[in-house]
């Protein structure tokens, strides 16, 4: 999982999506920023660059294994701004109220059984006038060129329903922030696009095929036929994959 998070983080299209959202929040020099669900610290390292020497970045995650990897990867960045990484549940953040200028959760809410509970905790630890931002994919809006569209939808939607608590999370983020009591809700819609089957996309689709078999959605031969269909499309230079990302930001009332 750590390798997958880092591979996604290095993909130029994903890096662009992530950094554009951080500018949209915005995160600025001197900010104290919390990231919920920091994983291996991909976003933490971006935040460290943005907040500079006077800022502070705190990342929390439930996985101690991912945090150990994050500490290794953040060691160089930690020489500049203050970076702290802690094991914690997003629904029970171990911080006092009004601690941060901004609280963020990036590609996290779709995994959460109680999104509103997590966002309310993020609001609690953010100062009045501070920003709370969430960004997610929306797996109800995935376009893939494939000869068998019915099979493609069966695999993509079926697997997403099994592995995500809220596979359509992206489109629901503005409403989630409103329900948590935030003001001035803004939405940024962006698209991950691949027309060459980049390594991250290839791994993503292969894992979807594997999981479709493990969840009993299709058998192994059907999954292989689906992957072969993708190979054929790539060979013809006709491959397209797009995935919508939605980023919502709100302000904590004074």
C-alpha positions in Angstrom: 0.0 0.0 0.0 2.8 2.4 0.8 4.4 1.8 -2.6 1.1 2.4 -4.3 0.6 5.7 -2.4 4.0 6.9 -3.4 3.6 5.8 -7.0 0.3 7.7 -7.3 1.9 10.7 -5.6 4.7 10.8 -8.2 2.4 10.6 -11.2 2.6 14.1 -12.8 -1.2 14.3 -13.3 -1.9 13.4 -9.7 0.8 15.8 -8.4 -0.9 18.6 -10.5 -4.3 17.8 -9.1 -3.0 17.7 -5.5 -1.0 21.0 -5.7 -3.8 22.8 -7.5 -6.2 21.9 -4.7 -3.7 23.1 -2.0 -3.5 26.5 -3.8 -7.3 26.5 -3.9 -7.6 26.1 -0.1 -5.3 28.1 0.1 -2.3 27.0 2.2 0.2 29.8 2.7 3.5 30.5 4.4 3.3 30.4 8.2 0.1 28.3 8.4 -0.4 25.6 10.9 -1.9 22.7 8.9 -3.4 19.4 9.9 -3.7 16.5 7.4 -6.1 13.7 8.4 -5.2 10.3 6.8 -1.7 11.3 5.8 -0.5 7.9 4.7 3.1 8.0 3.6 3.3 11.8 3.8 2.9 12.6 0.1 0.7 15.7 0.9 2.6 16.5 4.1 5.8 17.0 2.0 3.9 19.4 -0.3 2.5 21.2 2.7 5.9 21.6 4.2 7.1 23.5 1.1 4.0 25.7 1.2 4.1 26.7 4.9 7.8 27.4 5.0 10.1 27.9 8.0 7.5 29.7 10.1 4.7 27.1 9.5 3.8 23.8 11.0 2.5 20.6 9.4 0.9 17.8 11.5 -0.1 14.5 9.8 -2.3 11.8 11.5 -3.1 8.3 10.3 -4.5 5.2 11.9 -1.7 3.0 10.4 1.5 3.0 12.4 3.2 1.1 9.5 2.4 3.9 7.1 3.5 6.5 9.6 6.9 4.7 10.0 7.3 5.0 6.2 6.1 8.6 6.3 8.8 9.5 8.9 11.5 8.1 6.7 10.3 10.0 3.6 9.6 13.3 5.5 13.0 13.3 7.2 14.6 15.7 4.7 11.6 18.0 4.5 11.5 18.1 8.3 14.8 20.0 8.4 13.0 23.1 7.2 9.4 23.6 8.7 8.1 21.8 11.7 6.6 18.4 10.8 4.9 16.1 13.3 3.3 12.7 12.5 1.0 11.0 15.0 -1.1 7.9 15.1 -4.8 9.0 15.5 -8.3 8.3 14.4 -9.8 11.1 12.3 -13.1 10.8 14.3 -11.2 11.4 17.6 -8.4 13.9 16.9 -6.0 14.4 19.9 -5.8 18.2 19.6 -7.3 21.1 21.4 -10.0 23.2 19.7 -8.9 26.0 17.4 -5.3 24.5 17.1 -4.9 24.9 13.3 -5.3 27.4 10.5 -6.4 24.7 8.1 -7.4 21.1 8.3 -7.4 18.8 5.2 -8.4 15.3 4.2 -7.2 14.3 0.7 -8.6 11.1 -0.8 -9.7 10.0 2.6 -13.4 10.6 3.0 -14.4 8.0 0.5 -12.8 5.4 2.9 -14.7 6.6 6.0 -17.9 5.1 7.4 -18.9 8.3 9.2 -17.7 11.2 7.0 -19.6 13.9 8.9 -18.0 12.8 12.2 -14.5 13.2 10.8 -15.3 16.6 9.2 -16.8 17.8 12.5 -13.6 16.9 14.3 -11.6 18.7 11.6 -13.8 21.8 12.2 -13.4 21.6 15.9 -9.6 21.7 15.7 -9.6 24.6 13.2 -9.5 28.2 14.4 -12.5 30.5 13.6 -11.9 31.9 10.2 -9.7 28.9 9.3 -10.2 26.6 6.3 -11.4 23.0 6.2 -10.7 21.3 2.9 -11.6 17.8 1.5 -10.7 16.3 -1.8 -11.8 12.9 -3.2 -12.2 10.9 -6.4 -15.7 10.0 -7.5 -15.8 6.5 -8.7 -19.2 7.0 -10.2 -17.5 9.2 -12.9 -14.8 7.0 -14.4 -14.5 6.9 -18.2 -12.5 4.0 -19.8 -12.2 3.1 -23.5 -12.8 -0.6 -23.8 -14.6 -2.8 -26.4 -16.9 -4.2 -23.7 -18.5 -1.3 -21.9 -20.9 -3.5 -19.9 -18.2 -5.6 -18.5 -16.1 -2.5 -17.8 -18.9 -0.9 -15.7 -19.5 -4.2 -13.9 -15.9 -4.5 -12.8 -15.3 -0.8 -12.0 -18.6 -0.1 -10.2 -18.7 -3.5 -8.5 -15.2 -3.3 -7.1 -15.6 0.3 -5.9 -18.8 -0.7 -4.0 -16.8 -3.4 -2.2 -13.8 -1.4 -1.2 -15.0 2.1 -0.5 -17.4 3.2 2.3 -18.6 6.0 -0.1 -17.5 5.5 -3.7 -19.4 8.5 -4.9 -17.9 10.7 -2.2 -16.5 13.4 -4.5 -19.8 14.9 -5.6 -21.1 15.0 -2.0 -18.3 16.9 -0.4 -19.9 20.4 -0.6 -23.0 19.2 1.2 -20.8 17.5 3.8 -19.1 20.7 4.6 -22.4 22.6 4.9 -23.7 19.9 7.2 -20.7 20.4 9.4 -21.5 24.1 9.8 -19.0 25.7 7.5 -19.5 28.9 5.6 -18.4 30.1 2.1 -18.3 26.6 0.6 -16.3 26.5 -2.7 -15.8 23.6 -5.1 -12.9 22.8 -7.4 -13.6 20.1 -10.0 -10.6 18.5 -11.7 -9.9 15.5 -13.9 -7.2 12.9 -13.9 -6.5 12.0 -17.5 -4.4 9.3 -19.1 -4.2 8.4 -22.8 -1.0 6.3 -22.8 -1.7 3.8 -19.9 0.9 5.2 -17.5 2.4 2.8 -14.9 0.0 4.0 -12.1 -3.0 3.6 -14.4 -1.9 0.1 -15.5 -1.5 -1.0 -11.8 -4.8 0.6 -10.9 -6.7 -1.4 -13.6 -4.8 -4.6 -12.9 -5.7 -4.4 -9.2 -9.4 -3.7 -10.2 -9.3 -6.9 -12.2 -7.8 -8.9 -9.4 -10.3 -7.6 -6.9 -13.2 -8.3 -9.2 -12.1 -12.0 -9.1 -11.6 -12.0 -5.4 -15.0 -10.4 -4.8 -16.7 -12.9 -7.1 -17.8 -10.2 -9.6 -16.2 -12.1 -12.5 -14.1 -15.2 -12.9 -10.4 -15.2 -13.7 -10.8 -15.8 -17.4 -13.2 -12.9 -17.8 -10.9 -10.6 -15.8 -8.1 -11.6 -18.1 -10.3 -11.0 -21.2 -11.0 -7.5 -19.9 -7.3 -6.7 -19.4 -6.6 -8.0 -22.9 -9.2 -5.7 -24.2 -7.4 -2.8 -22.6 -4.1 -3.9 -24.2 -5.8 -4.0 -27.6 -7.1 -0.4 -27.2 -3.6 0.8 -26.1 -2.0 -0.8 -29.1 -4.4 1.1 -31.4 -3.5 4.3 -29.7 -7.1 4.8 -28.6 -6.9 4.5 -24.9 -8.6 7.0 -22.6 -9.1 7.0 -18.9 -10.5 9.9 -16.9 -11.4 10.1 -13.3 -13.1 13.1 -11.7 -11.7 14.7 -8.5 -13.7 17.1 -6.4 -12.2 19.5 -3.8 -14.5 21.4 -1.4 -13.3 24.1 1.0 -15.3 25.9 3.7 -14.5 28.5 6.4 -15.1 28.0 10.1 -17.5 30.7 11.3 -16.2 33.3 13.8 
